[in-house]
């Protein structure tokens, strides 16, 4: 049983990693007042970038290419939402639609129409000496692919950035009260553009981690709603980096339940488990976020003059 | 003091000329994407045109058949957006309608015949409304963003149908992930003999014309527009029950999408499949925005995007262009429209500021 539990916890952290990365990025963006529903598109762009990059034979190249693709997708979003001030939700929906289509098209154009599984190098779990030998939690937290350790670093970095730097203060100010921020000499549009691009980098990394540390190949639409789940995670984590990371774990656990039940030979229909994270999102949004206050200027289009 | 910006909406919605201009622009964009992806642009585009409008078969059995669910789901999205509800869940609502319609005709089609068909379509609309009721309730009771909740409901519906066609509704041999075929008496009659164009197209057109009339000429339609344009003003100055109006818009939107699902089962597929919809509910957003949320223009944009999808299917068959390319074009349509609208709004504001 403890073996099954260890496997379950390991799978929880592994499947939570892309969700947490994407949600951390979205946290920065939403704290600056921009909700990017196109996060799903950013992630699939990251997936595709990672496959292209990893074809060179290097996992690192895959990761970097995934990040670059995520930033590129976020740049399109920033151009429309920050510069033209289009509706964030509709623009994000279009970004998702376009990125899903474009990656599917390019994948077939570049790698052939068969869509056969590509062989690319993947990230193997790296056990951290001593820590990975802690009973039960040790392997779950410290016998993971490198990208999970990058996530740990990103949680700290985003926390430090938001609460301990001037730039982070500017981000929070713009998300709460852009006029006041502007009066204090901050340029809201610049701050928002920066936040959206940073979120793009983390979203691209999320896609790369999905490809390099979980699936090992590209499939059309493989992001499978993770971007939307990540947005729910941000609300559940109350727009705070550590809370967001913990919320991501909950969703990782919901996904990992499939593996647990498969291994116990359960007779329940597997679609039930596939649907679980999505249903959980609904329940959690209702129960966990009812009395939580979002950044005051989230989704606003009329921002200052710069 | 800076004069407040005028509240008039930029007039992108009205003229059909602009829509046609957009259509030409979209074809140019499509050609660019094809060239960038390394496909033979000429061969691909000619396959597109032939597949969409090259023959009476292409028009009646491909384009208009595909336009039917797009008009209904496009209407669903347009009415919801007009009421300020960002329903991205037409896909799930369509699936709910398809599943319930299939269930009804498989259970009672043999005994009730054509009346089971009517019952199934009503049940499909009810199922779509019920599927929309969950995010509507979550929004009203807990303030949950409907964008997220409706998308989650799409995934739940997709896996729900996946379960049904491998479980309770699976065909008797239990080999294929699909339901049995529905009895012939419950098929929707054909509109044009010798083609695949079924009565559902007429239902979709009637729904669009009815919605046009309601939005334009009735007080309910006026309240819908007011709530969508400015909910707080609607509540304070107009004495409108904003929550009730948006709830009704949400449910009606779900019902239209659910009806689209029922019509697909009774008019096109004659059985429930897991992938019964190639993303009609998402394309619907492009349909609605291309029409400027105008119910009458949804007919035009629905047929246009139906033609695009029919043409894309033929591009895939004849030129090997992946079908998903269509969603790139749809995304570009949406971005072009919201972008153009933002630019026009900014220009209008500048003019006002300069004159003040």
Contacts between the chains, C-beta under 8 A, distances in Angstrom:
chain1	res1	chain2	res2	distance
A	37	B	147	5.8
A	80	B	335	6.3
A	80	B	338	6.9
A	80	B	339	6.1
A	80	B	342	7.7
A	84	B	338	7.9
A	84	B	339	5.6
A	84	B	342	4.2
A	84	B	343	6.7
A	84	B	346	7.8
A	85	B	342	5.8
A	85	B	346	7.7
A	86	B	335	8.0
A	86	B	338	4.2
A	86	B	339	6.2
A	86	B	341	7.4
A	86	B	342	4.7
A	87	B	338	6.0
A	89	B	86	5.3
A	89	B	147	5.4
A	90	B	86	7.7
A	90	B	285	7.6
A	90	B	289	7.1
A	90	B	334	6.6
A	90	B	338	5.6
A	91	B	334	7.9
A	91	B	335	6.9
A	91	B	338	5.9
A	93	B	88	6.1
A	93	B	147	7.7
A	93	B	285	6.0
A	93	B	334	7.2
A	94	B	285	7.9
A	94	B	330	7.9
A	94	B	331	4.6
A	94	B	334	3.7
A	94	B	335	5.0
A	94	B	338	7.3
A	95	B	331	7.0
A	95	B	335	8.0
A	97	B	282	6.0
A	97	B	285	7.6
A	97	B	286	7.8
A	97	B	327	5.0
A	97	B	328	8.0
A	97	B	330	5.8
A	97	B	331	4.3
A	97	B	334	7.2
A	98	B	327	6.8
A	98	B	328	5.3
A	98	B	330	7.8
A	98	B	331	2.8
A	98	B	332	6.7
A	98	B	335	7.4
A	99	B	331	7.8
A	100	B	324	7.0
A	100	B	327	6.0
A	101	B	324	4.6
A	101	B	325	6.1
A	101	B	326	6.9
A	101	B	327	3.2
A	101	B	328	3.9
A	101	B	329	7.8
A	101	B	330	7.6
A	101	B	331	6.6
A	102	B	33	7.9
A	102	B	328	5.0
A	104	B	322	5.9
A	104	B	324	3.7
A	104	B	325	7.9
A	104	B	327	7.9
A	105	B	33	7.5
A	105	B	37	5.6
A	105	B	321	7.9
A	105	B	322	5.0
A	105	B	324	5.7
A	105	B	325	4.7
A	105	B	328	6.4
A	106	B	37	6.4
A	108	B	322	4.6
A	109	B	37	4.3
A	109	B	38	5.5
A	109	B	39	7.3
A	109	B	322	7.6
A	113	B	320	6.0
A	113	B	322	7.7
A	220	B	324	6.5
A	224	B	155	7.8
A	225	B	151	6.7
A	225	B	152	7.5
A	225	B	155	5.3
A	228	B	148	5.7
A	228	B	151	4.8
A	228	B	152	6.8
A	229	B	152	7.9
A	231	B	148	5.7
A	232	B	148	5.5
A	232	B	152	7.6
A	269	B	163	5.1
A	269	B	166	7.2
A	269	B	167	6.1
A	271	B	159	4.3
A	271	B	160	7.2
A	271	B	162	4.7
A	271	B	163	3.9
A	271	B	166	7.5
A	272	B	159	7.8
A	272	B	163	7.0
A	274	B	159	4.8
A	274	B	162	7.6
A	275	B	155	6.7
A	275	B	156	5.0
A	275	B	159	3.9
A	275	B	160	6.8
A	278	B	152	4.4
A	278	B	153	7.8
A	278	B	155	4.1
A	278	B	156	5.2
A	278	B	159	7.7
A	279	B	152	7.3
A	279	B	156	5.6
A	281	B	148	7.1
A	281	B	149	7.9
A	281	B	152	4.8
A	282	B	134	7.4
A	282	B	135	8.0
A	282	B	138	6.6
A	282	B	144	7.6
A	282	B	149	5.7
A	282	B	152	5.2
A	282	B	153	7.4
A	282	B	156	7.9
A	285	B	138	6.9
A	285	B	142	7.1
A	285	B	144	4.5
A	285	B	145	7.7
A	285	B	148	6.6
A	285	B	149	6.5
A	286	B	138	5.3
A	286	B	141	7.3
A	286	B	142	4.4
A	286	B	144	5.7
A	287	B	142	7.8
A	289	B	142	7.3
A	289	B	143	7.8
A	289	B	144	7.2
A	290	B	142	4.5
A	290	B	143	6.7
